[in-house]
Amino acid sequence: MNTSASQKAPLEEFKAIVSDGTQKELFVANTVTIKKITDKDNAECWSIIAFQDVINKTTGSPEIFGIHLYISAAPSLKPRRLVAALPPPTAVKDSAIYFKVLDKIPDPDRDLDTQELYQSLDGSVVELEDADRIQGHFSFSALAPDRTPTHVMGHFDILNKGSHSI
């Protein structure tokens, strides 16, 4: 039985390159969460969080890498300038955070015990949305916890349906 193109589930992706000047890491999300929220100034914005589950090659411990975008919900045909982010849970419209949740404290359970935040300093995002889907591309600069300059550049094309695997 053939399934028409209109009956197939639409493909989704959220990918990025994270670079610190000496190395580049590919970020490929396996789960996303999208919802409308209000930021610290009561501005309505989209909260898009993309998660990548990884295994540390050295320790074998599970880790979670993520990108959190806060994008203004007001329609715009022009690129939006990204501003400096604040640590979660404080949302700032048109900002971004790259984060890692790691197992840095040795224990037999390999619990995820450390969060590293790479808060946006500046950047840009372009997005298009409708009732079913949100698409866009982004680029932002941040500082790693050790103050190493880091750049995150990527794109997304996801369904607007809350938290789900992609």
N, C-alpha and C positions, 0 to 999 in steps of 0.2 A: 504494500500500500504506500503510495506516495503522499507526502505531507507538503502542502503548498508553503511557499515562503512566508505567507502571512500567518500561518498556524505555528511556525517554529518559534521557540522561545528566543527573544532577542539576545544577542551577545552583549556582555558587559565586560568592562575592564577598567582598572585603575593602576597605572604604571608610572614609575618615576626613576630617575637616576639621582643618586645622592653622592656628591663629590666633596672631598675635603682638600683637593689640590694634589694629593699624593695617590689617592685611590678612588675608584668609582664602585658603587654598589647598586645593583639593580633591585628596585622595589616593585614587587608584583603582589597586589592585594588579593587575599582569598575571601575576605569578608568586608562588607561596608555597612555603615549606618548613616542614614540621612534623615534629618528632621528639621523643622522650622523651630527656631528658638528666638529669644530676645537677648541682646548683648548687655553689657554693663550700663549702657546709656539708653536702654529700652528700644533699640533699633532692631527691627525684625531681620533675621538672617538665617541662611541655611547653615546647619552644622553637618559637615560631611567628614566622617572618620573612616579611613581605610586601614585595615589590619593585615599584616603579613606574619604568619606563623613560621618560625625558622628553628633549626637546631644548630646550636653553637658547634662548629667543627672541631674545636679544641676540647671542650668539656662534655659535649653530648647533651647539654642542658637545653630545654626548650626556651625560646625567647620570642618576644612579640615586638615587631617594629610597626610604626604607624605614622600616618599623616593625617592631621586634623586641619580642615579648612573651615573658616567662618566667612561666608560670602553673603554680602547684602542681598536681601530678597527683593529689593527694588529692581525692576527691569533696567537693563543698560545694554546698549549696542556697542559701547566702547570698552576697552580694557579697564579693569579696576586696579588701582594702586593698592598693594598690600602694605600694611603698617606694622609697627611693632606689636607683637603678641604679649599677653600676660600669661602667667602660669595657670593651668586649669585649677579650679573650674571656672575662672573668670573668662568670659567670652568677649572678644573685641571684634567688631564687624570688620571684614576685609583684612583678616590676619591669618596666619598659618603656624603650625607647630609640627616638626618632625620629632618623633619620640621613640625611645626604646625601653622595653621593660625586660630586665635582665636578671640572671641568677649570679650575683657577685659575691654573696656571702656563702662560703662552702657549707653545705649540709647534705645529708644523705637523701633528702626528699627533693633536692634541686628546685626549691621554691623560688619563684620570681620575686625578688626582694628589693630591686633597685630600679628607679625610673630616671632616665636621662632625657632632658628636654632640650630641643634645639628650636627656640622661639624665633619667629620671623623678625627680621630687622626692617626689610623692605622687599619689594617684589611686585609681581603683577599676576592677575588672573583674568581670564576671559571665559565666560560661561554662557550657555544657552539652555533654557529650560522650558518644559511644558508640563502638563499635568502628570505625564507618565515617566519622563526621563530628564536627566540633567547631564550635560556634556560640557567639557571645557579643557583648558590647559592652563598651567601655572608655572611660576618660577619664583623662588625666593631665596634670599640670603639669610643665614643664621649663624650663631656661634655655638659650637659644641660645648659641653660642660667644662672642658679644659681650655676654652676660649679659641679653639681652632676654627677659622672661617670655614663654613660649610655652605654648599649650594644645592638646592633641591629643585629639580625641573621635571615636570610630568604632565600627564593628561588623564582624563577620565571620561567614561561614557557609561553611566549607570542608571538603573531604574530607580524611580522615586517611590520606594516601597519599604521604608524603614530599615531594619537590620536584616541582612541576608547574605548568603554566600554567593560568590561570583566565580 
